[in-house]
Amino acid sequence: MNPSSLSVFLLTLFLVSHTCLSSSSSQTTSELFEVWCKQYGKSYSSAQEKLYRLSVFEDNLAFVTQHNDMGNSSYTLSLNDFSDLTHHEFKSSRLGFSPSFLSLKLKSDRKPSVVRDLPSSLDWRKKGAVTNVKDQGSCGACWAFSTTGAIEGINKIVTGSLISLSEQELVDCDRVYPNNGCNGGLMDDAFRFVIDNNGIDTEEDYPYKGWDDTCIKKKLKRNAVTIDDYTDVPSNDEEQLLQAVASQPVSVGISGSDMGFQLYSKGIFNGPCSTSLDHAVLIVGYGSENGGDYWIVKNSWGTHWGMNGYMHMLRDHSNPKGICGINTLASYPIKTGENPPLPPPGPTRCDIFTHCAAGETCCCAKRVVGICFSWRCCELDSAVCCKDQRHCCPRDYPICDTERTLCLQSNEQLSTQSHATGNLTSKAHESRGSLRKSGRGWGSMIRDWIL
């Protein structure tokens, strides 16, 4: 049973139990919470924390029940992966589009294209122009996901290839204000970054981590997909936005901070919501249902949210700004030709005298007064060099535990030995690197970092 179906089942079970056993509703909610925790893999650091999360869960359940009991709403809510978060916690971790940035928004001089004979409905997913739903995690990088989604779409339309692109490159490397990694940004500025950089890397080569990190500058040359320009859709013009979506997937800003967003399940979302923009998504089509017109919106909150990561939002709204401000800030990239061939991987240069092979990382083996006099090579690409100057770890598990020869994902695991050890698999292996220039070998400290 998929998470959405299970959520509906759990909610139905609760309502039936609540009707029959109103005197023990607290116990029923606790049992529901336990089932929900197992479904979503939730665990808490203490009994006190779990009790608090139960109280938050109860509040969210009450909100879901109250909304769905109205009976006349065009959409339904349900329990989902975010049901143990307060609304404040949800807003602070899942958005990332700051209204204060809008005065700095880059403007495009291009005019939007016009599509004659608009189809009554359109879904770019069915045309193969949309990658799988991604998850930004607790990083306010919605702007990066909206940007890559739009570029992925136009690249498929022009070249015939659907390539998943790197949000982490934008998070790490696009640091021209107002874009600021997990602290928010704007799609137009990200489009400009990709143009100025002559392209963007793939997600496979520069994978998403969910936190700010140092830009891997050599990856900036791995430009798998390019764009030529970008276009802004005139603000508050739904007809122009419809024209744009008929041509390709379009990046938009919305207000995603209202509680209905957090617990949305299915149907056409029609508010209530503000028009103050704080989130970025991707429109991938439009359609109609039971007399109501809607946009098909791809979010970046994972597949456990909404309709497997998607949402239908009301179209033809009486407010020129559109539902949740969806008509106010829309843009899309322009692409006219094929992508250039990727450059072949070259050696990783440590200094003017020493280098490691392509895909390896230089680690200093002997340092004097801040100057490295001897290098070793770690066989991992963009690895973290441990302070003992003998070992290395993958960049997504950057904490070196040299005593136990382990690579950990966080400092909390380093301080909690039993927790970290219990989560590492027993399928340990060791990978060895060698200094290609001098031939002096060394063992890299990789066991198995899968948690």
N, C-alpha and C positions, 0 to 999 in steps of 0.2 A: 504493500500500500504506500503510495507516495505521500510526502509530508502534508500537502494540501488536503488530500482526502482524509488522512488521519486526523488533521486538525478539525475538520468538519465532524468526523465521527466522535472525537473526544468531546466537542462542544455539545453535540446531540446527546451523548451519554450523560453529560453533566446536567443538561436541562431536564431529561427524564428522571434522573436520580433526584434532582432538586425538587421536582414536583412531588415525587413519591415520598421523599425523606427530608422534608424541609427542616425538621428538628436536628438533623445531623449534616446540614449543608457544609459546615466547616470541615468535617471529616471527608465528605465527598470531594471537596475541592483539593484537599491534601492528597487524596488518592489520584485525582486527575493530574495534579502537579508532578507526582512521582512517575506516572506514565509519560507525561510530557518530557521530563528530564531524561528518561531513557531514550525516547525517540530522538531528541536533539543532542544527546551526549553531554548534558549539563552536569557539572560537579562544582562544589563550592568549597572554599578554604576552611570553613568552620560551620558548626551547627547554627551559630548566630547569623552568619551570612545567609545560610540556606533559609532560615526562618524569615529573614527580611525579604529575600527574593520571593518567597511564598506569598507574602503580603502584597508585593508588587504584582505578582501573577494574579492574585485575587482581584485587584483593582482593574487590571487589563481585561480579565474575564468578564467583570461586571460591565465594562464599557462595550465589549463585543456583544454581550447578551442584550444590553439596552438598545444598541443600534439595530441588531438583527430583528428584535421584537417589534420594531416600528412597522415592518411589513410593506411599506411603500417606497423603500429606498431602491435606487437602481443598482446598488452594489452591496456586497456583503463583506463582513469582517470575519476573521477567525484567529485562533491561536497560531502563532508561528514562532520562528527562531528568536524573535525579539520580545516575547511575552513576559520575560522576567526583567525587562528594562523599564525604568521610569521614562516618561516622555522626555524629560530633560536629558537623561543619559543618552537616549536614542538620538535626539537632535544634535548633541555635542559630538557624537561619534560617526554619524552616517551622512552628514551633509558635506559642505565644503565649497559653497558658492556664496561669496560675501557681497551684499549689495554695495558696500563701500568701494568695491572695485569698479563699479559701472562707469564712473566718471573718467576712468583711465582706459576704457575699452577702445581697442584699435578699430578704426573704421575702414570699411572696404569701399572702393570707388566703383566696383563692378555692379551692374544691374542684374537682378535675378532673371533666370531664363523663364520662358513661357512655354507651357505644355498645352497644346490645343487638344480638344476632345478628351478631357480628363475621364479616366475610368471611375465608375461609381464606388469601387473599393480597390485597395492595393495593399499587398503585404510583401515587403522586400525579403522577408524570411523565405517565402516560397520561391523566390528568384535566386536564392543562394547568396544573397549579399549581406548577410548578418551572421557574425560569429556567435558562438555559445555565450550564454549569460555569464558574466564574470562577477566577482565579489570584491568590492573595495575594502572590506573589513572595517576596522576602526580608524581609518585614515580618510581625511576629508579630501579625497582625490576624485570626486565625482566628475569634475571638469576634465580630468585626463581620460577617463573612461568614455565620456561623451565625445571627446576629440578623436580618440582612436576608432570608436565605432563609426563615426562619420567617414573617416579616411578609409577604413576597411571596406565600407559600402561602395564608395566611388571607385576604389581600386578594383573591386570585383566587377563593377559595371563596365569599366574601361578596358581592363586587361583580361578579364575572365578568371582571375585567380583570387580566392578568398584567403587572405593571410592575416592571422591574428597578430596585432601589433603591441608594442611595449608601452604600457602605462608607466612602468617604473622609470623608463628613460625620461619621460616628461616630469615625473615626480622628482627625480634626482638632478636632472640637468637643465630643465627650463626654469631658471631662477631669476629671470628678469621680472621685476615687479610689474604687475601684482601677483604673478604666479609664484606660489610658495609651497609647493609640495603638498603635504598632508594638511596644511593650513589653508588651502583653498587656491582658486585660480579662475581663469576665464578661457573659454574655448578659442576665441579669436587670437589671443596671445599665443596659445599653444599651436594653432595653425601657422602663425607667423614663425614660431620657433622651428617647426618642421620645414618650412620653406627656406629659412635662412641656413638651416643645417643640411640642406639638400637631401632631406629624407628622414626616415625613422626606422629603427631596428624592429625585429620581430619579438614577440612575446617569448618565444622559445629561446632566443639568444640572450635576451635581457629580461628575465622573468620577474613577475610582480612579487613584492615582499610584504607590502602593507605598512611600510614605515619609511621615513626619510632616510636616505643614505647618500654617501659620496658618489658623485657622478663618475661613471666608468668612461673616461674620455675616449678610450680606444673604440668603444662601442658606437660612438657618435659617427664613425666612418662606415659602420655596417648598415647602410641605408637600403633596406629592402623595398620600401615603398616611398615614392615621392608625390608631392602635389605642386601645382603651379601657383595657386592663389586661393582665396576664399571670398565668399559673398555673404553679406548681411541681408536678411529678409527685413523689409520695412516693418518697423514696430507697429503693433496693434492692427495688423492687416492679415486677417485669417485667410482670405482668398489667396494672397501672395504666399503664405505659408503652405497652403494646400498645393499650390503650383510647385513649390520647391520639393515637397515630399513626393509628389508624383514623378520627380526626376531622380531622387536619391534619398537615402536616410539623412536626417537633418538634426543637428545639435540644438537643444533648447535649454533655457533656464526656466525653472518653475519654483513655486513655493511648495516644498515637500516636508514642511515641519509640523503640519497639523496631525493630530493623533490618528485620523483615519488612514493616513499613509502608512503609519507604523504597522497597523494590523489589517491592512487591505488584503482581501482574498480573491474576489472576482467581481465581474460586472463593470458597468460604466461609472467611473468615479465622477461625481458632480459636486464635490465639496461636502461641508464648508471648508474653505481654505482661503488664505491670504493671497494677494498678488505681489507680495514682497519676495523677490527671488532669493533662494538660499540653497538650491540644489540644481544639478545638471543631469539631464537624461538625453535619450536619443529617440526621436520619432522614426519608426520603421514602417509606417503605413497608416491606413485609415479604413473605416468601414461603417456599417450601420447595423443596428439590432433593435428590434421591437420599436421602430420609429425613432430611435435615438442614434445620432451620429457620434463617432468617437475617433480618437487618435489611438494608434497602437504604439505604446511607449515601452522601450527597453530600459530597464533600470540596472544598477550595478550593486544590488544588495543580495546577490546569490539566487539560486533557484528555489530556496525555501520560502521566499517572499512572493506574494501575489500569485499570478498565473504562471508558475514556473519562471519567475523573474520578470514577467511582463505585467502591464497594466493597460486598461482601456480608460481613457480620459475623455470627458465630454467635449465634443466639437460643436460648432455653431452656437456658441454661448452668447448671451445677450450683451455681456461685457466685452468691449473691444479688446481688452487685454487678454481675454480668454480665461478659461478655468485655471485657477492657480497661476495666472500670469503667463501661460504657455505661449501666447502670441507676442510677447514683448521683447524677447531676446533670442532670436533664432539665426543660425548661420550654418554654412556648409562649405566644404573644400571644393576647389576646382581642379580637375585633372584631365589632361588631353592626350597623353601619350603613354608609352610603355615605361616600365621602371628600368634604370640602368643595371647592368650586371653587378653582382656583389663582388667586392675586391677579395682576392684570395687571402686567407689568413697568413700573416707574416710573423716573424719571431717577436717575442716580448723582450724589449730592451731594458736591461737593468741599469746600465750606465754606458759610457762610450766604449768600454772595453768588453762588457759581458752581456750576454743575452740568454734567455730561455726559449724553448720551442714554442710555437704557436699554441695557444690554449693553456699555457702554464703561467704561473705567477712567480715573480722574483721576490725572494725573501732574504733579508739581510742575515748573514751568519756571523759577522764580526763587525761591530760598530765602535768607533773611537771618537769621542767628542762630537757625537752627532753625525759623523761621516762613516758610511759603510765601506769597508775595505774588502769584504768577501761576501759572495752571494751564493744562495742555493735555490733550486727550482722546485716548486710545488706543482704536482701534475694537475691541480685543479685550476680552472679558469677563474680569475678575480677572487682568489682565495684570501683568507685572513691569516696573516703570519703571526704565530704565537710568540710571546715575549721570551720564551726560553731559547729562541733562535734555532730551534731544531724541528719544530712541528708546524703544521698548518691545518686550517679547517675551512669547510665550504662557507661562502659569504652569507648564506641564509641560516647557518648555524655557527655564529661568529665567536662564541664564548669558548675559550680554550681551558679545559680541565686537564692539565698535564699530569696530575697525580693519578687520575683514573684513565688516562689516555682516551678522553671523550671530547666530542664537539657538541656543545649545548646551544639551545636557541635563545636562552635568556639567563640573566643573572640569578633569577629566582631558583632556577634549576641547579645552579652552581652552589647556592646556599642550602638547598634541600636535597641532600645526597640520596635518600631513599626514593624520593619522588622521581628524580632524574634517572636513577638506575632502573627503576621499575618500568619506565616508559621506553627505554631503549630495547630494541629487539635483540634476540640472541644470535641473529645471523650476522655476526661480526666479520669484517674483512679489512685488510690493510692494503693501501695503495702506495706504491713507492715511486719517488721521483729521483732524478739525478741531474746534477749540474752538467749541462750539455757541453760547456766549454772546457771545464777542467776535469770532468769525469768523476768528481767526488760525490758519492751517493749519500742519501740520507732518507730516513723513513718518515713519511708523513703520518700524522697521528689520526687517521680516519678509522673509526670503527663502524658504526652505523648510526646515522643521525635521524632516522625516521622515528618520529614520536607517535 
